[in-house]
Each structure stands twice: as structure tokens, then as C-alpha cells.
Amino acid sequence: MAAGAGSLPELEAVAWRRRIDERSLRLRERISAAYTALYITPLLVVAAVLVLIEPLLAPIALVGLFLAWVVPELFANRGAVVVRVSRRRDGGPERVAQGLLGDLLGHDERKLQRHTGLALERGRLGVWLVSEAGALLVRPGGRCVHAFCVRVADGDLPPSDRIAHLLLALREDEEGFATVANHAFVGATWRMRRRIPAVRRPALDAAAEVSRAYRG
């Protein structure tokens, strides 16, 4: 997959990957739902059968129900890593980087980023929340979220500088950005909200609210 005009040069490093688009995202959502069901359905069936056979086995059935709840939570936890709170650096370079990042954002988005650490960006595929280590993509309707892990090569940059680099890459080529990034999770927005740090949740709530009426 060659990088053409308006494409990210990093695409050359992942030439074997098929370019992400609306169709491929929907396919991943269906596969993830089926994969999760494959895990939890046997646990639910076993729990129901145990209770039907012998009500005294209810405690064991509860273990099965607990595992059925934990498995999707573990999947969501893996995706939440991309927006975990990093160690802040509040020195001069970060203050300068925060000012430059603020210039890339609208008033509401700037305020949200300074409070939560996530930059909200509307795209064709949905509403993005960009962090220094990756991004969340809240799909139209607000019920589904994808998590992408991607980093800037220079790890010595201040957090806001890394966010700005990723934001500019996203604006240059949204589908290319999603292709270069490593896909970490897709699932329910409410489940992801439970796993991300509390300081990040207002940003996810805002993205979900925007995406409910969002047409791309």
C-alpha cells in the first residue's frame, strides 16, 4: 500500500495492512461481538444448567457468571491503556507545547483537553479522542468505541507535543492514521468508560454526546 498524496509516509512501514475504512471498522465490530459471545455464552449456559440440575450449585454458577463479566472487562482494560494518565511534566517545554496544542483546537475542545488530557477531533469515521499514547474513536451513535495504540517516535517530547503530532497526522489522513495504529479494542462505550481513569471520562462523555448526532 503505497503512500499517495495526502497519505501518511508511515503507511510504507505497514504495507501489508489493509487500509482502514468504514467497512473494515464495521467488520471488526461484528467480529468482536461474535468473539466475545463465543467466550461468555458457554459460561452463561453452564451457570444456568448447574442451577437447573441442583439449586445448591448456585454458588458455583455465580462463579461462571462472574467470569462471563470479567472477560469483556479484561478486553476493555487492554484498550483503556491508550488513554491511561501518564506521568505529567509541568515544566517550561510542556507549557509551551500546551500553548501550541491549544492553537490547534477550538475553544471548547481546548478547555476539554486541558481538563482531561484528551483532544477531541471530529472525523469521517466518528469522533476521536487523542492522547499522547493513542486514540479512542467513538463511532456514530455513541454506543461503540475503538481503541488505537500509536506513539510518536520521539519519546522525549512533552505530552502535549506528542498529542499535537498525532492530531496533525489524524487530520492529514484519518484512515491512514487508523491503519498505522495498532487496534487494541472495540466494544461498548459504557464498558470502556468504566476502565479509563476518572479524569478522562468527561472527554469520552463529550465525544459520545457529539457522535449521537454526528454524520461524519
C-alpha positions as CSV (number, residue, x, y, z in Angstrom):
1,M,0.0,0.0,0.0
2,A,1.9,3.0,-1.2
3,A,1.5,6.4,0.4
4,G,0.0,8.7,-2.1
5,A,-0.9,12.4,-1.9
6,G,-2.4,13.3,1.4
7,S,-1.3,9.9,2.9
8,L,0.9,9.4,5.9
9,P,4.5,8.3,5.0
10,E,4.3,5.8,7.9
11,L,2.0,3.7,5.8
12,E,5.0,2.4,4.0
13,A,6.2,0.7,7.2
14,V,2.9,-1.3,7.4
15,A,2.4,-2.0,3.7
16,W,0.9,-5.4,4.5
17,R,-2.1,-3.9,6.3
18,R,-5.3,-3.2,4.5
19,R,-6.3,0.4,4.7
20,I,-8.9,1.0,7.4
21,D,-12.3,2.3,6.2
22,E,-15.9,2.4,7.3
23,R,-16.5,-1.1,6.0
24,S,-13.5,-2.6,7.8
25,L,-14.5,-0.9,11.1
26,R,-18.0,-2.4,10.9
27,L,-16.5,-5.8,10.2
28,R,-14.2,-5.5,13.3
29,E,-17.2,-4.6,15.4
30,R,-19.1,-7.7,14.3
31,I,-16.2,-10.0,14.7
32,S,-15.5,-8.6,18.2
33,A,-19.1,-9.1,19.2
34,A,-19.0,-12.7,18.0
35,Y,-15.7,-13.3,19.6
36,T,-17.0,-12.0,23.0
37,A,-20.1,-14.1,22.7
38,L,-18.0,-17.1,22.0
39,Y,-16.3,-16.6,25.3
40,I,-19.2,-15.8,27.6
41,T,-22.1,-17.9,26.1
42,P,-20.7,-21.2,27.4
43,L,-20.2,-19.7,30.9
44,L,-23.8,-18.5,30.9
45,V,-25.1,-21.8,29.7
46,V,-23.1,-23.8,32.3
47,A,-24.3,-21.5,35.1
48,A,-27.9,-21.9,34.1
49,V,-27.6,-25.7,33.7
50,L,-26.0,-26.0,37.1
51,V,-28.8,-24.2,38.8
52,L,-31.4,-26.3,36.9
53,I,-29.7,-29.5,37.9
54,E,-29.2,-28.6,41.5
55,P,-30.1,-25.3,43.1
56,L,-27.4,-25.9,45.8
57,L,-24.8,-25.4,43.0
58,A,-25.8,-21.8,42.7
59,P,-22.5,-20.6,44.3
60,I,-20.6,-22.4,41.5
61,A,-23.0,-20.9,38.9
62,L,-22.2,-17.4,40.3
63,V,-18.5,-18.1,39.6
64,G,-19.4,-18.7,36.0
65,L,-21.4,-15.5,35.8
66,F,-18.5,-13.6,37.4
67,L,-16.1,-15.0,34.7
68,A,-18.6,-14.0,32.0
69,W,-18.5,-10.4,33.3
70,V,-14.7,-10.4,33.8
71,V,-13.7,-11.5,30.3
72,P,-15.1,-8.4,28.4
73,E,-13.8,-6.2,31.2
74,L,-10.3,-7.5,30.5
75,F,-10.7,-6.8,26.8
76,A,-11.8,-3.2,27.6
77,N,-8.9,-2.8,30.1
78,R,-6.4,-3.6,27.3
79,G,-8.0,-0.8,25.2
80,A,-8.0,1.7,28.0
81,V,-4.2,1.6,28.2
82,V,-4.0,4.0,25.3
83,V,-5.6,6.8,27.4
84,R,-4.1,6.0,30.8
85,V,-2.8,9.0,32.7
86,S,0.9,9.4,32.1
87,R,3.5,11.0,34.3
88,R,2.9,14.7,33.9
89,R,5.8,17.1,33.1
90,D,4.7,20.6,34.0
91,G,8.0,22.3,33.1
92,G,8.6,25.0,30.5
93,P,8.6,22.7,27.5
94,E,5.2,21.3,28.4
95,R,3.7,24.7,29.0
96,V,5.0,25.8,25.6
97,A,3.7,22.6,24.0
98,Q,0.3,23.1,25.7
99,G,0.0,26.5,24.1
100,L,0.9,25.2,20.7
101,L,-1.6,22.4,21.0
102,G,-4.3,24.9,22.2
103,D,-3.8,26.8,18.9
104,L,-4.9,23.6,17.0
105,L,-8.1,23.3,18.9
106,G,-11.4,25.2,19.1
107,H,-12.4,26.9,22.4
108,D,-14.5,24.0,23.8
109,E,-12.0,21.4,22.6
110,R,-9.1,23.3,24.2
111,K,-10.9,23.5,27.5
112,L,-11.8,19.9,27.4
113,Q,-8.2,18.9,26.6
114,R,-6.7,20.9,29.4
115,H,-9.1,19.3,31.9
116,T,-8.9,15.7,30.7
117,G,-5.7,15.4,28.6
118,L,-7.6,14.3,25.6
119,A,-8.1,16.3,22.4
120,L,-11.5,15.9,20.7
121,E,-11.4,15.8,16.9
122,R,-14.4,15.2,14.6
123,G,-13.6,12.9,11.7
124,R,-15.4,11.0,8.9
125,L,-15.2,7.7,10.8
126,G,-16.5,9.2,14.1
127,V,-15.3,11.3,16.9
128,W,-11.7,10.9,18.0
129,L,-10.1,11.4,21.4
130,V,-6.3,11.8,21.0
131,S,-3.9,11.1,23.9
132,E,-0.1,11.0,23.9
133,A,-0.1,7.2,23.5
134,G,-3.0,6.6,21.2
135,A,-6.6,7.5,20.5
136,L,-10.2,6.4,21.1
137,L,-12.7,6.5,18.2
138,V,-16.3,6.9,19.3
139,R,-18.4,5.7,16.4
140,P,-21.6,7.5,15.2
141,G,-24.4,6.9,17.6
142,G,-22.0,6.9,20.6
143,R,-22.6,3.3,21.6
144,C,-19.3,1.8,20.2
145,V,-15.7,2.8,20.7
146,H,-12.4,1.6,19.1
147,A,-9.1,2.0,20.9
148,F,-5.9,2.5,18.9
149,C,-2.4,2.4,20.2
150,V,0.1,4.7,18.4
151,R,3.1,6.7,19.6
152,V,5.3,9.5,18.3
153,A,8.8,8.2,17.6
154,D,10.5,10.9,19.8
155,G,9.7,9.8,23.3
156,D,11.4,12.8,24.8
157,L,8.7,15.2,23.6
158,P,6.4,16.8,26.1
159,P,3.0,15.1,26.3
160,S,1.1,18.0,24.6
161,D,3.7,17.9,21.8
162,R,3.0,14.2,21.2
163,I,-0.7,14.9,21.2
164,A,-0.2,17.7,18.6
165,H,1.8,15.4,16.4
166,L,-0.8,12.7,16.5
167,L,-3.6,15.2,15.9
168,L,-1.9,16.6,12.8
169,A,-1.4,13.1,11.5
170,L,-5.0,12.3,12.1
171,R,-6.1,15.5,10.2
172,E,-3.8,14.7,7.3
173,D,-5.1,11.2,6.7
174,E,-7.7,9.8,9.1
175,E,-7.9,6.3,7.5
176,G,-4.2,6.1,7.3
177,F,-3.8,7.1,10.9
178,A,-6.2,4.2,11.9
179,T,-4.2,1.9,9.6
180,V,-0.8,2.7,11.1
181,A,-2.0,2.5,14.7
182,N,-2.4,-0.9,16.4
183,H,-6.0,-1.7,17.1
184,A,-6.4,-2.6,20.8
185,F,-10.1,-2.9,21.4
186,V,-13.6,-2.4,20.1
187,G,-16.7,-2.6,22.3
188,A,-19.3,-0.8,24.2
189,T,-18.6,2.8,25.2
190,W,-20.1,2.3,28.7
191,R,-17.6,-0.6,29.2
192,M,-14.7,1.5,28.1
193,R,-15.8,4.3,30.4
194,R,-15.5,2.0,33.4
195,R,-11.9,1.2,32.6
196,I,-10.4,4.6,31.8
197,P,-9.2,7.0,34.5
198,A,-11.9,9.2,36.0
199,V,-10.2,12.3,34.8
200,R,-10.6,11.1,31.2
201,R,-14.3,10.2,31.4
202,P,-15.7,13.7,30.7
203,A,-13.9,13.6,27.3
204,L,-15.5,10.3,26.5
205,D,-18.9,11.5,27.6
206,A,-18.4,14.6,25.4
207,A,-17.4,12.5,22.4
208,A,-20.3,10.2,22.8
209,E,-22.7,13.1,23.0
210,V,-21.3,14.6,19.8
211,S,-21.4,11.3,18.0
212,R,-25.1,10.7,18.7
213,A,-26.0,13.3,16.2
214,Y,-22.8,13.1,14.2
215,R,-22.9,12.3,10.5
216,G,-19.2,12.2,9.7
